[in-house]
Amino acid sequence: MIEKIKSNWKSGLTVALIAVPLSISLAVASRISPLQGIITGVWAGLIASLFGGSNFNIVGPTGALSGIIASFVLTQGAESVSTLAIVTGFIILCAYVLHFERYLVFIPSSVIHGFTLGVALIIGLNQLNFAFGLQDLPVHHEFLSNVWESVKHLQKSSLAAFLVFITFLSALFIIKKLFKAVPGVVVLSPLGIVFGYLTTSFLNLETLGSRYGDINVKLFQLPSLTFSSNLFSTAFIVALVAILETMLSAKIADNLTKTKHSDSKELFGLALANLASGCAGGMPATAALARTVVNIKSGANDRASAMLSSILMFFIALLCLVYFKFMPMAVVAAILVSVAINMVETDDLVRLFTHNKFNFAVAIFVAGVTLYRDPMVGILGGAAISLLFFIKDLSQGYHELAVKYRKTVKEPLSFKQLTHIAKDAGVLIYTFKGKLSYMNSQAHVVRFESDLQHYGTIILNLREVYFIDIDGIDALDEIIEVAHKKHKEIYVTGVNPLIESLLKSASKQFQSLESKHMVFETTSQALSHVGIQPE
């Protein structure tokens, strides 16, 4: 263990130096006290590093959760946040028991991109008052009502606060552009504190101290267990986002380090991290991708780095947190706006717009609903729309058509083209693709009910059907019955071994064809049987 500490203390210290100002800023973005951000970073990070399944994930307050928490605080109050973290921990624990990570594939990337964009907008727009120096404005329960309140009072803006905001925001992006290895927040946080100490008295800038009072470092503050109307629905969406963010961060960490994490253990660690954070008086937590990447690039090679970062974070806060009260809120706003801008996945959104307009529209829908109504409605609504369109696409019944002419010519055709084929065209080969189930079986039946008049012989190729249910068997029987009623000769070929036993036991029409020797192993054999030599 000593060797692991020796080889990971530098990366742990680097992450801790970044985590302290970010945890304070993200707590402010969540509309709770800065101390709760520190408590979360220490406890959630420490417990996740001890019990999680990734050697590199850094768990703590994140931008992805702060937008949801801020909306929750507007209606339920800041005293409910610790309870939210505890309930979130229990939900994640249930997800661990139920192996929920298996079902994350049902939430498409377009929904995640849209949600991230919506949360980034919430974080950014939440900083209007701090960026423009607006104070003592009426507070509404609806997020957009508060934004509109800020816009209505822009004429009361403080030029000094706005200039400080723009200067520090520009400096953050300049440092990122010119000195990629240097975290801008580590450089500018001390400068912000010194600037606030020297100028607040005559510039009349709002600071962390004037807004929250003296910030005394504690490792624990008694949580207020308050249960409210939408606590569980918010906890559910916080848990969902936390799981997604954590799994994504762990996967990216694996790619960077050529290692492999354990999904189930990481889920268990995340559950305990949220329970610990809530019981200590903190806020919900998840893996922070940016801090995880910094951890790796700073030389981390073991979970000891994440453990050290949480411990060192406490001692840094113990020594320095008292000075953070001098930091102007305009500087905090600059840090949070830079976080929001960096959250927006511009390349992914451009790729969606370029290659898949529907998924881009889903992303924008999710972002809009997240901003206007609720993140949970946005994610669930976007996932539902995507799933419905996927089912609609799936229900079309994937297939391939070919016509075998008497002169042994093969040509792939659509059903619209089939109406132009002469009546003596010969043999229609219909190849089913993928599953034949309740979702798509009727689409196949409809085709055969309306488009068989040009063919005397039909071959049903089942080679590529790897799954069939009772509805699919009924549809196959119905297709064969329709063909017989129209006096067509019909054959079945290429029965996949995966479905053969089920067809033999449950399909009467298949049994009938098999008894008449009209079931062949290959399509070529069936073609030879009807007098057409395959190519």
N, C-alpha and C positions, 0 to 999 in steps of 0.2 A: 504493500500500500504506500509506503514511503517513496518508493521509486515512481509510482504513478503520480503522487503529489508533486514530486520534483519536476516531472516532465509535463505537468499540466497547469502549474501555478500561473504562468504568464498568460495563457489563454483564459484561465478563470478570472484573473485580474482585469484583463481587457474587457471581457463581457460584463463584469461587475461595474466598471467605470461607465459603460454605455447604459447599463440597466437602471442605474439610480435616477438619472435625469429623465429617461424614457418612462419609467414606472410612475414618477411624479406627474409627468405631463399626461400620460394616458389615464391616470386617476382623475386629473382635472377634466380631461375630455369626457370622462364617464360621469361627471358632475358629482364626484365624491371627494373626500379629503386626500391630499397627497400622501399622508401616512398609510392609507389603505393600499395604495400602489406599492409602497415599500414592503409592507407586510406580505402582500401577495407575491412579490418577486422573491422574497426570502423563503417563505414557507412552501409555496407551490413549487418553486424551483428546486428546493432541497428534497422534498418528498418525491417529486417526479424523477430526480436523478438517482434516488435510492431504489425505487420500485419499478421504474419504467423499463421499456424494452429497447430503447435506443441509447447508444453511448454518447450521442452528440446533441440531442434535442435540448433546447433551453426553453423552459416553461415559465410563464409569467403573464403580466398584463399585456394585451395586444390591441392593435387598432381594430382588428376584425370583431372583437367583442365590445370595445368601448362605445361604438355607435348604438348597439343594442342596449347596453347597460344605461346609456344616457337617456334613451327613450323610455326605459323602464323607470328610471329615477324621476323623470318629469311627472309621471302619473302616480307612482307608488312611494316616492321619497327615498332619500339616500340611506335611511336606516334599514331598508329592506335588502340592501345589496349583499350583506353577509349571508342572510338566509337564502338568497338566490344562489350563491356559490355552494352552499351545503346541499340544496335540492338538486343543483346541477351535478354535483358529485355523486349523489345517489342514482340519478338517471344514467350517468355514464357507467356506474357500477352495474346497473341492470343491463346496459348495453354490452358490457364485458361478459356477463353471465350468459347472455343470449347470442354471443358472437355476432354482434351487430355490424362489425366491420365488414362482414361478407356482403352486406346489402348496400354498401356505399356506391356501388356501380349504378344504382338506380337514380343517382343524382348526377346529371350530365355536367360536363365542364362549363357549358354556357351558363347554367344556373349559378355556378360558383363565381364565374367572372362577373355576372350581373350583380350578385350579392356584394362582392368586393367593391365594385364601382359604387353601389348605393351607400355602403358603409363609409367609403372614402368621402363621398359628398356630405354625409352627415357630420363626419369629423371636421371637414373643412369649413362647412357653413356654420358649425357650432362655434367657430373662433371669431365670428364677425365682431362681437362685442369687445373681445380682447384686442383684436387687431386695430379697431378704430377707436378704442378707448371709451366705449359706451358703458355707462354704469347706471345702476338702479332702474333698469327697464322692467316693465311688467312681465311676469313669467306665465306662460300658458302651458296647458297639458299637451298640446299638439306641437310637434317639432317645427313644422312649416309656419305655424302662427308666430313662433318665436323668431324665426328667420325674418318674417314680414315685419315684426316689431322692430328688429334691428335696422332693416332697410328704411322704415319710416323715420327713424331717428338719426340717419346718417349725417344730417346737417349739424348735429351736436358732436360730431367726431372730434377727437383730439389729434391734431396734426403731429404732435410729438410722438404719441403712441403709434400712429400709422407709419411714421418714418422709422421708428425703432423696429417695428414688425417687418417692413420691407427690407431694411438693412440686414437684419439677422437672417431672414428667409433667403435673400440673395447670397449671403455669405455661406449658408449651408449648402447651396447648390454649386457655388464656386469651389468650395472645399471638395465636394463629391466629384466634381469634374477634374480638378487639377491634382488632388491628392487622394486617390481612391483608397489607399491603405489607411487613411486617417479618418476615423469616425467624426463627422462634423459636430455631433451633439456633445462629444467629450471636450472639444476645443471651445465651443461657444457657450456652454453652460457656465463655466467659471467666469468668462467674459461678461455674460449677462448678469451674473451676481454682482461683480465688481461695478459694472455700469449702473445697475440699479442702486447700489449703495451710494455711489457718488452723485447721482443725478435725481433720484426720486423726490427729494425734498423740494427742488425748484421746478422740476418738470411735471410734478403732480401725477405720476404714473401709478396705476394700480399694480400691486405686487402680490406674490403669494402670501406674504405676511399680512397685508391689509385685507386680503380676501378671506384667509383661513386662520389668521392669528399665528402665534408661535407654534412651530411644528416640532414637537418633542418626540424623539425616537422611542418606539416601543416595539417589542417583538410580538406583543399580544394585547388586544383590547377586546373586552367582553362584547361579543356580537349581540345585536338586538334581534331576537327571533320574532319576526313579524310576518304573518301570512296574509297575502292580499289576493285580490280577485284574479289577476292574471299572472300570479307568481309561477304556477306550474307550466303554463303555456310558454312564458318567456324562458323558463329554465330548460324546457325541451329544446327550443331553438338554439339557446346558448350551448347546450350539450352537443347538439348536432354540429354546430359550427366549430366548437372546440375539437370534436373528434376529427372532422374533416381537415382542419388546419394542422392538427398534430400528426395525422397520418401522412399528409402531403409533405410536411416538413421532414418527417422521418425518412420518407422515400427519397427526397432530394438529398438529404444527408448521406443516405446509402450510396447514391450515385456519385457523390463527391468523394467519398472515402472508400468505395469498393467494399463495403461491409453489408451486413444484413441485420435488420432489427426484427423484433418480435411484435407483431401487431397486437396480439392479445395482452402481452405484458405491458406494452405502451398504453393501451386502453386502461388497464388496471392502475398503472402509475398515475395516469391523468385523473382518474376518479378519486384516488387518495389525495392527489395534489389539490383538487377543488374542495374536498372535505376539510383538509387541513387549513387551507386559506380561509374558508368560511368560518371555521371554528375559532380561528385566530383573529377574526374581525376584518378579513380582507375581502377581495372581490373574485369573481370567476376568472379562471386562467386557462390558457392554452399554449401550445408551442409557438414560439416566435421565430419565424423563418429567418428574418434578417439577423437576429442575434445568434441563431444556430449556425448560419453561414460564417459569421464573424468568429464564432467559437472554433470552427473547423480551420479557417484560414489563419487563425492565430496559433495553430499548432496543437490543438487538442487531439489526443489519441485514446481517451478513455472517459467514462462517465465522471471520473474524479474532477474533471474540468468544470462540469455543470454544478457539481456539489460545492466546489471551492468558490465558484462565482456567487452562489447564494450566500455563503458564509461571509465572503469578503464584501458583498453588497451591504450586509448589515453593519459591518464595521465602518465602511465608507460613509454610510448614512449616519451612523453614530457620531462620526467626526465632523461631517460637513452639512448635515441636514439643517442645522440651525441657521446656516448662512443662506440656504435656499429661499428664506423668507424675503430676501432682498431682490429676488429675480422678478423683473416686470412681467406681467401677464402677457404683454405684447411679445416678449421673447418666447414664452410658453406657446403662444399662438403660432409663432413662426416654426417652432419645432413640430407642432401637431399638423400644421398645413403641409410641411415637408413630408411627414409620415403619410398623410392622406394622398399626396401626389405620387409618392413612391408605391403606394398600394395599387394604383390604377395600372392594370395589366394592358398597356397600350398595344403592344405587339400582338397579344392574343385577340384583342378586340378587332384590330385591323385584319387579322387572319380570318376571323369569323365573318366579318363584313365582306371580305374578298371571296371566300370560298363557300360560305354557307349562310345566306341571308336569313333563313328561318332561325337558325341558332343565334345569330346576332340579334334578331328581333326579340327572342326569348330573353337574352341577356339584358337588353334595354328595358323590357317589361319588368324583369325582376328588380333591376336598379330603381325603376320608377315606383314600384309598389313598396320596396324597402324604404325609399325616401318619403313617400306620401303617407303610407299606411302603417306597415309593420314588416320587419325582416322575416318573421315566420310565415306570414301570408305570401311574401315575395318568393321565398325558397320553395314552399310547398306548392304554390300556384305554378311556378316555373317548372318544377319537376312533374306536376300533373299534366301540364300542357305538352311537355316533351314526351311523356309516356303515352298520352293519347295519340299524338301524331305518329309515334313509333308503332303503336298497335294498329293504327289505320294503315300505315305502310306495310306492316307485317300481314294484315288481313287481305292484302291484294293477292296473296298466294303466288310465291315465286315459282317460276316455271320456265321451260325452254321448249320451243316448238320447232319441228322440222317436218318437211314433206318429202316423202320418197316417191319419185315419179317412176313410171314403168321403165323409163330409160336410165334408171339408177342415178338420177340427179338429186342432190341434196341441197336444200336452201332454207336457212332459218327465216321464219316469218312471224309477223304479229297477227293477231286475230283480225285486225282491220284489213290486212293484205289478203287474208284467206278468202274473203268474199270474191276476189278476182281470179281465184284458181279454177280451172276447168273441172267439170264433174268427174272426169276420168283421171284426176291427178294421182290417185293411188292411195298411199298409206300415210296417215298422220301419226307422227311420233310425239307424244306429249310427255315431257320429262318433269316430274315434280322435284322441287328444290327445298331442301331443309326439312322443316317440320310440316306434318299434315295433322292439324289439330283444330280445336273449336274456333281458334282465332281466324283461320284462313280457309277452312274447308269449303264453306259455301261459295267463296269466290271461284274456286275450281269448278264446282257444280254448275254455277250460272254459265260459265263459258261453254260447257258441254251441252247445256240445254238450248243454247242459241246458235251454236256455230259448228254443227256436225253435218250439214246437208251436202257438203262437197266430197265426203270421204266414205268409201265403202269399208275401209279397214282402219282400225285405230289401235295403236300400241301404247299402253301406259307403262312408262319406264319409272320404276321405283328405286333405282340404284342410289340416288342421292337423298332419299328420305331416311333420316337417321332417328326420327321419332314420330310415333303415331299414337293418338288416343282414340277413345271410343267414337268421338265425333268425327275424327278423321276416317275411321273404318266405315262408319255409316255413310260418309260422303263418297268414299270409294265404291261402296255398294250401290249408291244412288247413281253415280256416273255410269257404272256398268249396266244398270237397269235402263237408264235413259238411252244408252247406245243400242241395247237390245230392242227397245220399243221402236227405235228408228231403223231397225233391221241392219244394224252395223255389225261387222265382225270385229271382235275385240280380244286383245291379248294383253297379258301382263308379263313384264320382263324385269330382270335385274333386282329381284326382291332382296333388300338389304338384310343380312342375318340378324341385325338388331331388331327388326320388326316381323321377321318371318313367322316365328312361333305364334305371335299374337294374331296375325292374319289367318293362319291355319285354324285357330281355335274360335275366332270371333267373327270372321267375315264369311257369310254364306255365299256371296257371289264369287269370292276368291276360291272357296272350296269347290264350287261348281265348275269354274274355269279349269282348276287343277285336275279335276276328275275327267275333263274333256281334253286333257293334254294341251291346254292353251296358255300355260304358264311356262316361260322359258328363262333360262339362266341369263342369257344375253339378248340384246336387241337384234344383233346380227343373226342369231338363230331364228328368231321370229320372222325376220325379213326373208330369210331363205325359205322358211316354211310357206310363206305366201307368194313365193315366186320372184322375189327381188333379190338379186345378188348384192350384198353390201360392198361398199368401196373398200 
